[in-house]
Amino acid sequence: MQICQSNSLKPYQDSMKTFAMTLFIALAATMQADAVAAGKNLLKETDKAFFNTEEARRVGDQVVIYQRDTGGWPKNIDMWSPMNDEEMKNAMADKSRTDDSTIDNNATIMQMKYLARLYRATGDEKYRDSFAKGLEYLLAGQYENGGWPQFWPNPKGYKVHITYNDNAMLNVLGLLKDIGTESLYRKGLVSDSLTRECSKAFDKGIECILRTQIVVDGKPTVWCQQHDRETLLPAPARKFELASYCSLESVGLVYLLLDIKNPDERVKASIKGAMEWFDRNKITGMRYVRRGNKGDADCDSWLEPDPEASPIWARYYDLENCRPFVCDRDGVPRERLDQIGHERRNGYGWYNDRPLNLIPIYEEWKKENGVN
């Protein structure tokens, strides 16, 4: 039996569609308000329905206010909860600051991704212009050698180093790559010529990664958290972040290299060298135990024997003998967690299992690229 729709029902159907969309948007706004109350970072939101709400625009307007005149944003600030008058006044007064724009802790990248989604939903030019200013900031911060510092335009101390720590440079390269491949960044947001500029900056960044990889006896290994901007050698940062082989940030760099299409021999050698280093330096028969929440007086962490435990890796290995170490704020490397104070022992991730996730991807990559 065929069921035919009468045209007389169309106005009713259209009104129901409108009602359903209105209800959907209202529910999305309610959910986002609940998210704010629960402390959710709305700048990480990706739901398209959300970006059609007034709540999304309110957050976007605050993001624009927090943007510095440099084009970048500061880190570790709640930019999504409603601002009071005092916060608004302070944010406006801080716009001219040149010492806190950063890519650390996903700052600047996170705001730009949010603005791109909001512009796509609203077409409002102020969000497009803010994104463009942020992109100009990122491109201007790249060193000639392809690296990025943690802060600019006025970095001081260790912040001038090429920074892989907390995936700072990796996040920049990820955005630059997405600009060339994802439709979100097209259609009036990023021009073709600027897209090509982003592609060139990405390629320079990959070159920097290859050049900073630590080489021992002619074989590439992994990377330090940061590298000297002049010599490209491993460099220290905070007192407890010594120049070293660093497993955690190196995982992210390998992920990026694995994603390169038609890799040349240098990229292949880089990936293979890093994966072989991970294999040689895994810790077996031990489990990393963490009790309680960070900041609680009774929280603690330690390594305990467990023959069934999956492999783990120390965050740091010394450059001389490639031995795992931990470190307190006195800058002295030590072998065991119980040899450093409670604050650093439990306020930092000293061991991880992230390289495990690379193994199946690497095995498939070897087959695809003819690597033994």
Steps between C-alpha positions, in 0.01 A plus 500: 500500500632846415438781743477840332562822689248776453635850432253624760720345767817686391449817713440276800810293423712813454383642830579172674849502349551855622372407845725194511807704400415770755458235770827334398692827520336584834596159638854547372521837673368346824755221479778750447382709797513181706850437363614844617362426844686169499824669400519371141735690270265620227791604280545130424141465378450358149122442487366698201166562671672682784656755267153613393416608856530835673714328760759420234511864388532618860803275546641612165466867594698432818768316304539808279529721809775281648705507179814709540602765249779260404235271353557224755329402824625432853468156659310350792213753500132405508375689194161330479328571834309832501729793581417749773575871466835474677615213278392691191692807613816298569481313170471824305790653692716193427450503123819698449715250692784349297636253756226239535394397148579130470442160341558326833218285642314521165457878531439694176436177303193420710356849460562503125324168446201627695486822297521307173196292593312806621572694181387203290169495691435875518693669220583779744814676378628585846566131563668465160719804568600372843593162349705675229686702760577179689631334185722799431634464854585132446675554169697796635626294795672228298878504511691484174603145595132400508447485878275698731575631849255453783429875532555797271551781403704555818610159628741479791715224645414148388186628323714594199575133429335299225224347707356150467396494867125445547478460120530878454663496155311185404167680552611784271604259227173311536300818440715604204448158344123511561477838331617337178281190526175577686203690355447674834782739414395574142215708355612845600692418817847430358598609148677274252820702525496486880429128487816457293692704756371271774613199297851643469511570874389140565779363280755716682368366828549140386855588395561640849371179658734290288798722578442506876461125540780373725746288301731250671768312305334606177155371600200727575335445838236732654477865606537721803207708626670808364799573279733798482385737226858557379678164538185281483646292785291375796443780751369520859190691605372513858726368778345154484494490119857414410644453154424135430342241277128558550258216424169683543533788256690279255187288457308796361779584258506143369121510451545811287775341290299181453220708348720637220398363162775351282776553760855540374795300634581756771148479643507121483834487682373745761192295579687169502772640726247635750301175510816297554595735784159446662548125475849507653401723789166360611464408868346159562377326813410828673173688544465876548249549781333832579272537801258784568462831317773749421521757778352278770717446805463121484567461126814313408667314214754222476629211292424149619603159360239329284606227256167536315529876448519643149820683407541858615753772429660760722431852391873579514818306421841656559702593193819327613384149580133505397388409853155597632491775759266725696580847627392747767512879491861488614600384151671183624408182305412197711418137428182448706178686567540468877821705471315818397250706698124449518418806288707404193449126545126543462478822301656363184459196274828312536406182317266422211393227259432722197753327268284185517234674289756561226589134449202380290506821294872459442465137393237595241710798388801271440296279269365796307841663459725200447694544825659194660 
